[in-house]
Amino acid sequence: MTLSFFDQFMSPTYLGIPLIAVALTLPWILFPTPSARWLNNRLITLQGWFINRFTQQLLLPLNLGGHKWAALLTSLMLFLITLNMLGLLPYTFTPTTQLSLNMGLAVPLWLATVIIGMRNQPTAALGHLLPEGTPVPLIPVLIIIETISLFIRPALGVRLTANLTAGHQLIATAAFVLLPMMPTVAILTSIVLFLLTLLEIAVAMIQAYVFVLLLSLYLQENV
C-alpha cells in the first residue's frame, strides 16, 4: 500500500474509537491539581506565575467587560499549547492539525464576540463596516469589503492548522531525505533535525498564543 506524507495527519481510530477524543482529554490529565496549602511545589508555582503573566498581558487592552473572558481564553491557551507540544512526541497524533477541530474552536468563539457586539453596542459594531470620512461613491464597495473581512476572521483556525501541518511535514521530509544518506553526514542530519525540532516547539507555542490573541482583539472591538 502506497502512503503519502500527509497520511500522518489522518484521524486514526482504534476499535472503532476515534483517537482524537483520547488526545483531547489527555492534556487535562497532565495539568497539576491546585493545592490548598500556602506553599506549593515549584511546578504549580511556575504554572501560576505563567498564567498570571499571560492573563495580565492578554487583558491589558480590554475593558472590564472583556475580563469575563479571562478564564476561557487562558484555559484555551494552555489547552492548545499542551496539544501542540504533545504532538511533537514520536508516535503521537496532533488534533490541532485537523481543520475540523480548529474551525470548531474558532467559529463559535468568533461568533460569540460578534453577537456580544451586536447586543451591547449595535451602532459601534455596525460602524466598523464603514470607516469614518469615507467618500460617498466608495460606501457600497467598502461595506462589501469590510463584511467579507469580518466573515474571513474565523480563518485563524486555518492559520493554526497550516502552520502546524507545515512544520510536521518539514520534519518528516527531513527525516526521510537526510537519514538514509552516508554516515559522514550523520552529524549534519542530527543538527538539522534538532534545529527543526526547536523551530517546531517555538511554532507550537507561538501559534497557540496568536490564536488566543486574535480572539482577544476581536473581543476588544465588540466589548
ZAMARGU-4260 file (C-alpha; in steps of 0.2 Angstrom, whole numbers, plus 5000, padded with zeros to 4 digits):
<rodrens>
0) 5000/5000/5000 | 5007/5017/4995 | 5007/5030/5009 | 5010/5049/5007 | 5017/5061/5019
5) 5000/5068/5023 | 4994/5051/5029 | 5001/5055/5046 | 4988/5069/5048 | 4973/5057/5046
10) 4962/5055/5061 | 4966/5037/5067 | 4953/5025/5075 | 4956/5010/5086 | 4942/4998/5089
15) 4930/5010/5082 | 4935/5024/5094 | 4942/5040/5087 | 4959/5043/5095 | 4956/5062/5093
20) 4944/5061/5108 | 4958/5052/5118 | 4970/5065/5113 | 4959/5080/5118 | 4956/5073/5135
25) 4975/5069/5139 | 4980/5087/5142 | 4968/5089/5156 | 4976/5074/5165 | 4993/5081/5164
30) 4989/5098/5172 | 4994/5098/5191 | 4980/5100/5203 | 4980/5116/5214 | 4984/5113/5232
35) 4975/5122/5247 | 4992/5124/5255 | 5001/5141/5256 | 5017/5134/5249 | 5016/5124/5234
40) 5029/5114/5224 | 5039/5123/5210 | 5029/5116/5196 | 5012/5123/5202 | 5021/5140/5207
45) 5029/5141/5190 | 5012/5137/5182 | 5003/5150/5192 | 5016/5163/5188 | 5014/5160/5169
50) 4995/5160/5170 | 4995/5177/5179 | 5008/5185/5167 | 4999/5179/5152 | 4982/5184/5159
55) 4989/5202/5163 | 4996/5204/5145 | 4980/5197/5137 | 4968/5208/5146 | 4978/5224/5146
60) 4969/5232/5131 | 4952/5226/5136 | 4940/5235/5147 | 4931/5227/5162 | 4918/5219/5151
65) 4931/5209/5142 | 4938/5202/5159 | 4924/5190/5160 | 4933/5180/5146 | 4949/5178/5156
70) 4946/5160/5162 | 4940/5155/5145 | 4955/5162/5135 | 4968/5157/5147 | 4961/5139/5148
75) 4961/5139/5129 | 4979/5145/5128 | 4985/5131/5140 | 4975/5118/5131 | 4982/5122/5113
80) 5000/5123/5119 | 4998/5106/5128 | 4990/5098/5112 | 5004/5106/5101 | 5018/5101/5112
85) 5011/5083/5114 | 5010/5082/5095 | 5029/5083/5094 | 5032/5067/5103 | 5035/5052/5092
90) 5020/5041/5088 | 5008/5053/5094 | 4993/5062/5085 | 4991/5081/5085 | 4972/5085/5085
95) 4976/5104/5080 | 4982/5098/5063 | 4964/5094/5060 | 4954/5108/5052 | 4938/5102/5059
100) 4944/5104/5077 | 4952/5121/5074 | 4937/5128/5065 | 4926/5121/5078 | 4935/5131/5091
105) 4937/5147/5080 | 4919/5149/5073 | 4909/5148/5089 | 4921/5160/5099 | 4922/5172/5084
110) 4903/5172/5083 | 4901/5175/5101 | 4911/5191/5100 | 4900/5197/5085 | 4884/5193/5095
115) 4891/5202/5110 | 4895/5217/5100 | 4878/5217/5091 | 4869/5215/5108 | 4878/5228/5118
120) 4883/5241/5106 | 4875/5238/5089 | 4879/5256/5082 | 4898/5254/5085 | 4898/5236/5079
125) 4890/5241/5063 | 4901/5256/5062 | 4916/5245/5059 | 4909/5241/5042 | 4911/5259/5036
130) 4926/5269/5041 | 4923/5287/5046 | 4926/5300/5032 | 4923/5288/5018 | 4918/5296/5001
135) 4900/5293/4996 | 4904/5283/4980 | 4915/5271/4989 | 4902/5267/5003 | 4894/5252/4995
140) 4911/5245/4990 | 4919/5247/5007 | 4904/5239/5016 | 4905/5224/5005 | 4924/5223/5008
145) 4923/5225/5027 | 4909/5212/5028 | 4919/5200/5019 | 4934/5203/5030 | 4923/5201/5045
150) 4917/5183/5039 | 4935/5179/5035 | 4941/5181/5053 | 4937/5163/5058 | 4951/5158/5046
155) 4963/5159/5062 | 4959/5141/5063 | 4966/5138/5046 | 4981/5148/5051 | 4984/5136/5066
160) 4981/5120/5055 | 4993/5126/5041 | 5007/5131/5052 | 5007/5115/5062 | 5005/5104/5047
165) 5019/5113/5038 | 5031/5111/5052 | 5027/5092/5055 | 5028/5090/5036 | 5046/5098/5036
170) 5052/5087/5050 | 5045/5071/5041 | 5053/5076/5024 | 5070/5080/5033 | 5070/5063/5041
175) 5066/5054/5025 | 5078/5063/5015 | 5093/5065/5026 | 5093/5049/5037 | 5097/5037/5023
180) 5112/5047/5017 | 5130/5042/5020 | 5136/5041/5038 | 5148/5055/5036 | 5133/5067/5036
185) 5125/5059/5051 | 5131/5074/5062 | 5124/5087/5049 | 5107/5077/5049 | 5106/5077/5068
190) 5109/5096/5069 | 5096/5099/5055 | 5083/5088/5064 | 5087/5096/5081 | 5085/5114/5074
195) 5069/5109/5066 | 5063/5102/5082 | 5067/5118/5091 | 5058/5128/5077 | 5043/5117/5079
200) 5042/5119/5098 | 5043/5138/5095 | 5029/5137/5082 | 5018/5126/5094 | 5019/5139/5107
205) 5018/5155/5096 | 5003/5148/5086 | 4993/5145/5102 | 4997/5162/5108 | 4992/5170/5091
210) 4975/5160/5091 | 4970/5167/5108 | 4977/5184/5104 | 4967/5186/5089 | 4951/5181/5098
215) 4955/5194/5111 | 4957/5208/5098 | 4940/5203/5090 | 4933/5204/5108 | 4941/5221/5110
220) 4931/5228/5095 | 4914/5222/5102 | 4915/5224/5121
</rodrens>
